[in-house]
């Protein structure tokens, strides 16, 4: 039968836009569908990690230059871990970052998803290969001979040979095709708000992760944004929320009103609109990412980092691999599950060990005394500080944090 297109991509966020961008670079067309019209807000922490910069550089180095020159993207040079006891471990993404030149590109950025997602989508559409259909939600997905029929909220059904599902945490495709259901122990919930006037933001735009005693293994965050604004929120694993019967919006308000440090820093801060909640399907369990004729990407594939909460970089990595696998499938004339398994293998080869290590670190963070001890010791020991500084980019360093011998060395290490 004749198909409307070989490839339909559901979702034009970072995962779907990256898949479209890579397909364009490889000379393949697609139909790209999203329920929203861009620019649109997306509830998130808004951090663009080194993974984001790296995947953009691999696709086209000019993308990083355009990202850096856009003043809606704030350069970020590090992060701060604040333990339940209030000890601060400042971790630059590069230890000599203060000696950087004026023209040097930052290792990470912070930008509203409204701005970054629109930037990335425009870069994808500039390839000229994508028929973009905004403002269409998906009502039904049906298997047909050799592919799929996708029924949008308006207009006729669209048919394709291959489906790339990047339609987010509440993915229609993941539920319909892969039978995905929410697993509270492998899922987090969070609330986020935008503020102006938060006091004492870091001059080099460090991200702040506050591991408050009542929130571990989750955390309270403050991410600086352009124009003196800040993305502020908190998140916690869903099973813990249910067990403690927490209302995250109330916990958020109580935190900024009653915690001595935040009460001072938010004394003159003003919210920009209400708090908004969202869910994060965590990559703390290995799952199937593909099946006959389809590939799951990003949040739809449950690839959010269990420790850091990062989702954008992992979505872009999986989107890139999905595009390459889709091209391989079309060229081989195969879209069966066995052939598409190469996609799962490539994604987990790049992200699998890291996700499992992050799950172990998430579990470690549930013990406030140990977390206090690690932060206090690491903040006083340059070697240990360097180890943790490399943690997010160097898997070998993260492996050290998992081993008991690391903590024995930490116990007896001298400053």
C-alpha positions, -999 to 999 in steps of 0.1 A, spaced: 0 0 0 10 36 -4 20 54 28 17 92 35 53 91 46 79 66 56 84 81 91 61 99 115 76 115 146 52 121 175 63 150 196 85 180 186 103 185 219 141 178 222 138 141 214 115 145 184 132 176 171 166 159 173 153 129 154 139 152 127 172 172 126 193 140 121 169 126 95 173 158 76 211 156 77 208 120 64 185 131 35 152 116 48 118 131 51 92 128 79 59 141 92 64 158 127 33 161 149 29 179 182 -2 187 202 11 222 210 19 252 188 54 265 193 68 284 212 51 267 241 60 262 278 72 228 291 74 222 328 110 213 335 141 224 354 154 241 322 190 229 325 210 221 293 238 198 304 271 190 287 252 161 269 231 187 251 261 207 240 279 175 230 251 160 208 245 194 191 283 196 184 282 160 169 253 169 146 267 202 135 293 224 155 275 255 142 245 246 163 266 252 195 277 286 182 241 296 175 230 283 210 257 302 227 250 335 209 213 334 217 210 355 249 179 334 260 204 307 268 223 314 300 259 299 303 263 277 333 297 268 348 288 244 376 265 233 403 262 233 441 252 203 463 238 215 496 235 187 522 207 183 547 230 198 573 236 229 551 272 222 540 279 234 505 299 215 479 305 237 449 313 217 419 325 236 388 321 217 355 357 226 348 380 232 377 399 260 361 368 277 348 377 311 363 406 313 339 384 310 309 387 334 280 359 358 271 350 339 240 351 304 255 319 284 253 303 272 285 300 235 292 263 239 299 234 263 297 201 271 314 171 282 293 134 281 295 120 252 276 98 276 258 129 291 243 153 261 239 126 238 224 116 265 199 153 270 190 159 233 184 126 229 165 135 258 142 169 242 136 152 210 126 126 226 103 154 246 86 166 213 71 135 213 49 127 176 54 99 178 80 62 184 73 54 199 107 18 195 120 14 216 152 -17 217 174 -27 181 168 -31 156 196 -32 119 188 -65 101 193 -57 66 181 -28 46 168 -36 15 147 -14 -12 132 -19 -16 95 -2 -39 70 34 -28 69 31 1 93 7 24 113 -23 46 109 -22 76 132 -54 94 139 -49 131 150 -75 153 167 -82 170 134 -80 159 98 -76 125 82 -55 97 95 -19 96 85 0 64 76 37 55 79 61 26 78 79 36 110 68 55 141 92 74 163 74 82 195 88 112 214 55 123 229 66 127 264 59 114 299 22 106 291 31 90 257 0 77 238 23 55 218 42 40 248 9 30 264 -8 17 232 21 -1 217 44 -10 246 18 -13 274 37 11 296 21 20 329 33 44 357 56 26 382 58 48 414 92 35 425 106 44 390 88 77 387 91 111 403 67 140 406 78 177 408 65 212 409 81 242 393 76 280 394 94 310 379 106 338 402 122 372 400 142 387 429 156 355 445 186 367 465 222 354 462 222 337 429 257 325 419 276 350 397 286 322 374 251 308 372 257 276 392 227 253 396 217 248 432 205 213 444 193 215 481 189 180 497 167 190 525 161 164 553 124 162 546 128 158 509 155 131 504 159 112 481 145 142 462 157 178 463 148 215 461 163 234 432 171 269 422 183 273 386 193 309 375 178 322 342 185 352 320 174 386 333 178 378 370 150 352 369 151 318 384 135 284 379 126 271 414 111 237 422 112 205 441 108 168 432 105 135 450 99 99 440 63 91 436 62 61 459 77 83 487 51 110 481 23 85 484 38 69 515 42 102 532 9 116 518 26 148 506 11 177 487 41 190 468 27 225 463 22 228 500 56 215 507 71 240 483 53 270 500 62 258 534 99 254 524 103 290 511 82 305 539 97 286 569 132 273 560 156 300 575 178 302 544 150 303 518 129 326 539 157 352 537 164 346 500 127 347 489 118 377 511 116 400 481 111 374 454 80 375 433 64 345 416 56 347 379 23 327 377 13 296 397 33 265 405 29 238 380 33 200 385 48 174 362 59 138 362 93 122 354 94 86 342 128 75 355 154 53 337 161 34 369 149 1 353 159 -13 319 129 -15 296 123 -24 260 126 8 239 112 -5 206 90 -31 189 75 -39 155 77 -7 136 82 17 165 109 34 185 104 51 219 124 83 226 132 104 257 105 106 284 83 83 263 110 57 267 115 65 305 151 77 301 152 104 328 183 103 350 172 89 384 197 110 404 199 144 386 165 144 370 181 152 336 159 144 307 168 167 278 202 153 270 190 117 272 160 126 250 183 141 224 207 111 225 179 87 220 163 108 193 196 108 173 199 70 176 162 66 166 167 85 134 198 65 125 180 32 132 149 43 112 172 50 82 189 17 86 154 0 87 142 17 55 174 9 37 172 -28 48 135 -30 41 129 -43 77 110 -28 106 105 -59 127 112 -59 164 144 -80 160 159 -56 136 150 -25 157 166 -41 188 198 -25 176 183 8 187 178 -4 223 214 -17 223 229 16 211 209 37 236 217 15 265 253 11 255 256 49 258 232 55 287 226 22 305 255 21 329 251 57 338 214 53 345 220 23 367 248 42 386 224 72 390 199 48 405 224 37 431 233 73 439 196 82 442 193 54 468 224 67 486 208 102 489 180 87 510 205 85 540 209 121 552 238 113 576 258 97 549 250 125 525 260 151 551 293 132 556 301 129 519 294 166 512 313 179 542 344 158 535 344 164 498 341 202 502 373 201 522 393 177 500 405 189 466 410 154 452 375 143 462 361 175 449 377 169 416 363 134 415 328 146 420 333 175 396 339 149 369 310 127 380 284 139 355 306 136 325 330 107 334 315 73 340 347 59 355 345 86 382 309 79 389 317 42 393 341 51 421 312 67 440 293 35 439 320 13 455 323 9 493 361 14 490 355 50 479 338 58 513 366 41 532 391 63 514 368 93 521 367 84 558 405 84 561 413 111 535 430 142 546 421 177 534 
